[in-house]
Amino acid sequence: MEVLRKIWGYLTFRKDTGEGSFLKSMHVINKISILMFIVAMCVLIAKLSR
């Protein structure tokens, strides 16, 4: 559960002030990849549980 709490904290982290545009875009890409991974794991678990 600690891992999920850290991921949730990262996804809702709002500290984007003072950073360059490249770093902001990398944060967005990282958030999208984490969300895609979570969705893929949910789909995999749903398919394996049938």
GULUMSE-560099 format. One record per residue: residue in one letter; x, y, z of N, C-alpha, C in turn. Coordinates in steps of 0.05 Angstrom, whole numbers, padded with zeros to 5 digits, always signed. Example, Ala and Ser with C-alpha at 12.3 -4.5 7.8 and 13.67 -1.06 7.14 Angstrom:
# GULUMSE-560099
A+00264-00114+00156+00246-00090+00156+00264-00066+00156/S+00257-00045+00142+00273-00021+00143+00258+00001+00157/
END
This chain:
# GULUMSE-560099
M+00016-00024+00000+00000+00000+00000+00017+00025+00000/E+00041+00023+00010+00059+00047+00011+00066+00055-00017/V+00070+00036-00035+00077+00042-00063+00054+00058-00076/L+00030+00048-00072+00006+00062-00083+00004+00090-00072/R+00010+00094-00047+00008+00120-00035+00029+00139-00047/K+00053+00128-00052+00074+00145-00065+00067+00152-00093/I+00055+00133-00108+00047+00138-00136+00025+00159-00136/W+00005+00157-00118-00016+00176-00116-00005+00204-00109/G+00013+00205-00091+00026+00231-00084+00041+00243-00107/Y+00053+00226-00124+00067+00236-00147+00048+00247-00168/L+00026+00232-00172+00006+00240-00192-00008+00266-00185/T-00011+00272-00159-00025+00296-00151-00006+00318-00142/F+00020+00314-00147+00040+00334-00139+00038+00359-00157/R+00036+00382-00145+00031+00406-00160+00054+00426-00161/K+00078+00418-00154+00101+00436-00153+00114+00439-00180/D+00103+00457-00197+00114+00461-00223+00125+00489-00227/T+00127+00504-00206+00137+00532-00208+00167+00532-00209/G+00178+00549-00226+00207+00553-00227+00221+00532-00244/E+00207+00514-00256+00219+00493-00272+00218+00501-00302/G+00236+00490-00318+00235+00495-00346+00213+00479-00360/S+00207+00487-00384+00185+00474-00398+00192+00445-00405/F+00217+00439-00409+00225+00411-00415+00220+00393-00391/L+00226+00403-00367+00222+00387-00343+00193+00384-00337/K+00177+00404-00342+00148+00402-00338+00136+00381-00357/S+00145+00381-00382+00135+00361-00401+00143+00333-00393/M+00167+00330-00382+00176+00304-00373+00159+00294-00350/H+00151+00312-00332+00134+00304-00310+00107+00295-00321/V+00096+00308-00341+00071+00300-00352+00073+00273-00366/I+00095+00269-00380+00099+00243-00394+00102+00221-00373/N+00116+00226-00351+00118+00206-00330+00091+00199-00317/K+00075+00219-00313+00048+00215-00301+00031+00198-00320/I+00032+00204-00346+00017+00189-00366+00026+00160-00366/S+00052+00156-00365+00062+00128-00367+00055+00112-00341/I+00054+00125-00318+00046+00111-00294+00016+00104-00296/L+00000+00122-00306-00029+00116-00309-00033+00094-00329/M-00019+00094-00350-00022+00073-00370-00013+00046-00358/F+00008+00046-00342+00017+00021-00329-00004+00010-00310/I-00017+00028-00295-00037+00020-00276-00061+00008-00290/V-00070+00021-00312-00092+00011-00328-00085-00016-00340/A-00061-00019-00350-00053-00044-00362-00053-00067-00341/M-00044-00060-00317-00044-00081-00296-00072-00089-00288/C-00091-00069-00288-00119-00076-00281-00131-00093-00303/V-00125-00087-00328-00135-00104-00350-00123-00132-00349/L-00098-00134-00343-00085-00160-00340-00097-00176-00318/I-00102-00164-00295-00114-00178-00272-00142-00187-00279/A-00157-00169-00293-00185-00177-00300-00185-00200-00320/K-00167-00201-00339-00166-00223-00358-00157-00249-00345/L-00138-00247-00326-00128-00271-00313-00148-00282-00293/S-00166-00266-00283-00185-00275-00262-00209-00288-00275/R-00212-00288-00301-00235-00301-00314-00232-00331-00315/
END
